[in-house]
Amino acid sequence: MLKWERGVNVSKYDPNRSTPFNDATEHKQKIEGYPSGGGGRMPLLISLIGYFIFGGIFLMLIMAVCTAIFLE
């Protein structure tokens, strides 16, 4: 239900609100800002290092499981 005061909608659920609801949202909008969205890609070197590290961990886990199964 929408509340009206002096001809102005004061409901916090108004989707067409142009002013912040309280000081916290105003701070978020003006000082911290909102994320721009899509972002970007990681640099190639960092991606390759990540693939190498996570690939190595995955291979070590597979080798540990195979060792535990076949050497007992």
CYANA upper distance limits for C-alpha pairs under 8 A (distance plus 0.5 A):
  2 LEU  CA      9 ASN  CA      7.34
  2 LEU  CA     10 VAL  CA      7.95
  2 LEU  CA     11 SER  CA      6.03
  2 LEU  CA     14 ASP  CA      8.38
  3 LYS  CA      9 ASN  CA      6.43
  3 LYS  CA     10 VAL  CA      6.28
  3 LYS  CA     11 SER  CA      6.12
  4 TRP  CA      8 VAL  CA      5.99
  4 TRP  CA      9 ASN  CA      5.19
  4 TRP  CA     10 VAL  CA      6.44
  4 TRP  CA     11 SER  CA      8.23
  5 GLU  CA      9 ASN  CA      7.01
  5 GLU  CA     10 VAL  CA      7.19
  9 ASN  CA     14 ASP  CA      8.18
 10 VAL  CA     14 ASP  CA      8.45
 12 LYS  CA     21 PHE  CA      6.70
 20 PRO  CA     25 THR  CA      6.33
 20 PRO  CA     26 GLU  CA      5.79
 21 PHE  CA     25 THR  CA      6.98
 21 PHE  CA     26 GLU  CA      8.01
 22 ASN  CA     26 GLU  CA      6.87
 23 ASP  CA     27 HIS  CA      6.54
 24 ALA  CA     28 LYS  CA      6.74
 25 THR  CA     29 GLN  CA      6.63
 26 GLU  CA     30 LYS  CA      6.54
 27 HIS  CA     31 ILE  CA      5.82
 27 HIS  CA     32 GLU  CA      7.20
 28 LYS  CA     32 GLU  CA      5.47
 28 LYS  CA     33 GLY  CA      6.14
 28 LYS  CA     34 TYR  CA      7.80
 29 GLN  CA     33 GLY  CA      5.35
 29 GLN  CA     34 TYR  CA      7.07
 42 MET  CA     46 ILE  CA      7.14
 42 MET  CA     47 SER  CA      6.73
 43 PRO  CA     47 SER  CA      6.81
 44 LEU  CA     48 LEU  CA      6.63
 45 LEU  CA     49 ILE  CA      6.72
 46 ILE  CA     50 GLY  CA      6.66
 47 SER  CA     51 TYR  CA      6.67
 48 LEU  CA     52 PHE  CA      6.59
 49 ILE  CA     53 ILE  CA      6.64
 50 GLY  CA     54 PHE  CA      6.52
 51 TYR  CA     55 GLY  CA      6.13
 52 PHE  CA     56 GLY  CA      6.43
 53 ILE  CA     57 ILE  CA      6.75
 54 PHE  CA     58 PHE  CA      6.61
 55 GLY  CA     59 LEU  CA      6.65
 56 GLY  CA     60 MET  CA      6.60
 57 ILE  CA     61 LEU  CA      6.72
 58 PHE  CA     62 ILE  CA      6.83
 59 LEU  CA     63 MET  CA      6.64
 60 MET  CA     64 ALA  CA      6.52
 61 LEU  CA     65 VAL  CA      6.71
 62 ILE  CA     66 CYS  CA      6.66
 63 MET  CA     67 THR  CA      6.45
 64 ALA  CA     68 ALA  CA      6.56
 65 VAL  CA     69 ILE  CA      6.68
 66 CYS  CA     70 PHE  CA      6.51
 67 THR  CA     71 LEU  CA      6.06
 68 ALA  CA     72 GLU  CA      6.76
